[in-house]
Amino acid sequence: MSPEEVDLSTAICGVHLRNPTMLASGIVGLSGEVLARVARCGAGAVVTKSCSLKPRVGHPNPVVVDYGAGVINAVGLSNPGVEAMVAEIRDARELMGEERVPIVASVFAHSIYDFGTVARYISEAEPDLIEANISCPNVEEEFGQLFSSTPYVAAQVTRRVKSSTNIPVIVKLSPNVPNIAEVAKAVVAAGADAISAVNTAGPGMLLDVESARPVLTNRVGGLSGPAIRPLAVRCVYDIANAVSVPVIGIGGQSDGRDVAEMISVGAVAVGVGTAVYRRGMEVFRHMTTELAELMARLGIDSIERLRGRGLPAGAPGRPGSDA
Ligand SMILES: Cc1cc2nc3c(=O)[nH]c(=O)nc-3n(C[C@H](O)[C@H](O)[C@H](O)COP(=O)(O)O)c2cc1C
């Protein structure tokens, strides 16, 4: 079999992707123009930066530091607000023209109520999918825990977002929980159409030994890149063993082999963040070429055949399972 004979297409909730690579939220997706450029560079779909009801400034610099094994960031969810994001999504769609790929609108809020409001607003832009980033603190809760920390609260947010839009909803989970499969089951029971896993791990901290001060102004930040790849692979494996909705695997993928690994543990598509930051937008083209070459070598002619090969027989996330 030649790489050209491999069918790299996949689907999330009926939305067709020409290949399984997706721009992960927050890396470069701030303007419609940049999203369209990522599409031209070969991504199968793009995810916007997470947006909130009102614009947010974020943390002071430095906010992103590459420490070799990975990246630590404390961007602080800076974004132009949902109204501006609606315009950017419309722009992106227009600029993509013939190269139109699915657009996923990422939203977040600091209260369950606002999650619904921002989802309703962003629906006006008619994105193909909505991703609820629930890895942010709930300010209405006594200790400001992340919404994704407990199955109960994660399900409440999911229900609120689902009742505010007719667009399919992906819920993005944090790896920083004792049992991610339980959170996945709860959000699926609450109506999630798909799951993204994972957001950044940690928080972590780096110290500048000369000054004995934290490297990040915010002191702590989320970890991403190759350092978290095994963590992300384990999370997706656990989720695909627990639920049958489509899973988007994210965390540390930098080449075609990493994409194949994530799909083999049950992902239907793979979000790429830090690798874009490090290798530029051309990374999508490299990854899909490498993936097709690897699959051809293994004699696997479609993503559907690759998916879930590493899962136990009968796992809900394995194609053909009747779970
Ligand atoms: C600088 C930076 C900004 C990010 N901003 C967001 C964001 O706005 N919303 C979100 O859901 N995830 C955000 N993430 C998390 C990524 O989408 C992704 O889940 C994570 O980085 C793991 O993937 P990676 O190892 O490929 O980067 C951000 C990550 C980085 C490094």
The ligand as an SDF file (V2000), in Angstrom:
LIG
                    3D

 31 33  0  0  0  0  0  0  0  0999 V2000
    0.0390   29.2130   25.3040 C   0  0  0  0  0  0  0  0  0  0  0  0
   -1.1190   28.2750   25.4880 C   0  0  0  0  0  0  0  0  0  0  0  0
   -2.4180   28.8000   25.5320 C   0  0  0  0  0  0  0  0  0  0  0  0
   -3.5210   27.9450   25.6840 C   0  0  0  0  0  0  0  0  0  0  0  0
   -4.7890   28.4640   25.7120 N   0  0  0  0  0  0  0  0  0  0  0  0
   -5.8580   27.6170   25.8000 C   0  0  0  0  0  0  0  0  0  0  0  0
   -7.1880   28.1330   25.7250 C   0  0  0  0  0  0  0  0  0  0  0  0
   -7.4340   29.3300   25.5490 O   0  0  0  0  0  0  0  0  0  0  0  0
   -8.2170   27.2310   25.8340 N   0  0  0  0  0  0  0  0  0  0  0  0
   -8.0140   25.8770   25.9890 C   0  0  0  0  0  0  0  0  0  0  0  0
   -8.9940   25.1120   26.0640 O   0  0  0  0  0  0  0  0  0  0  0  0
   -6.7490   25.3690   26.0410 N   0  0  0  0  0  0  0  0  0  0  0  0
   -5.6910   26.2020   25.9500 C   0  0  0  0  0  0  0  0  0  0  0  0
   -4.4150   25.6910   25.9590 N   0  0  0  0  0  0  0  0  0  0  0  0
   -4.2430   24.2230   26.0810 C   0  0  0  0  0  0  0  0  0  0  0  0
   -4.0470   23.5550   24.7120 C   0  0  0  0  0  0  0  0  0  0  0  0
   -5.1830   23.7300   23.8730 O   0  0  0  0  0  0  0  0  0  0  0  0
   -3.7600   22.0400   24.8790 C   0  0  0  0  0  0  0  0  0  0  0  0
   -4.8760   21.4260   25.4820 O   0  0  0  0  0  0  0  0  0  0  0  0
   -2.5120   21.7680   25.7120 C   0  0  0  0  0  0  0  0  0  0  0  0
   -1.5080   22.7160   25.4530 O   0  0  0  0  0  0  0  0  0  0  0  0
   -1.9460   20.3720   25.4730 C   0  0  0  0  0  0  0  0  0  0  0  0
   -1.6200   20.1790   24.1150 O   0  0  0  0  0  0  0  0  0  0  0  0
   -0.1110   20.3900   23.5060 P   0  0  0  0  0  0  0  0  0  0  0  0
    0.8060   19.5840   24.3560 O   0  0  0  0  0  0  0  0  0  0  0  0
   -0.2080   19.9190   22.0890 O   0  0  0  0  0  0  0  0  0  0  0  0
    0.1830   21.8620   23.6060 O   0  0  0  0  0  0  0  0  0  0  0  0
   -3.3090   26.5340   25.8220 C   0  0  0  0  0  0  0  0  0  0  0  0
   -1.9900   26.0200   25.7720 C   0  0  0  0  0  0  0  0  0  0  0  0
   -0.9080   26.8670   25.6000 C   0  0  0  0  0  0  0  0  0  0  0  0
    0.4710   26.2730   25.5470 C   0  0  0  0  0  0  0  0  0  0  0  0
  1  2  1  0
  2  3  1  0
  2 30  2  0
  3  4  2  0
  4  5  1  0
  4 28  1  0
  5  6  2  0
  6  7  1  0
  6 13  1  0
  7  8  2  0
  7  9  1  0
  9 10  1  0
 10 11  2  0
 10 12  1  0
 12 13  2  0
 13 14  1  0
 14 15  1  0
 14 28  1  0
 15 16  1  0
 16 17  1  0
 16 18  1  0
 18 19  1  0
 18 20  1  0
 20 21  1  0
 20 22  1  0
 22 23  1  0
 23 24  1  0
 24 25  2  0
 24 26  1  0
 24 27  1  0
 28 29  2  0
 29 30  1  0
 30 31  1  0
M  END
$$$$
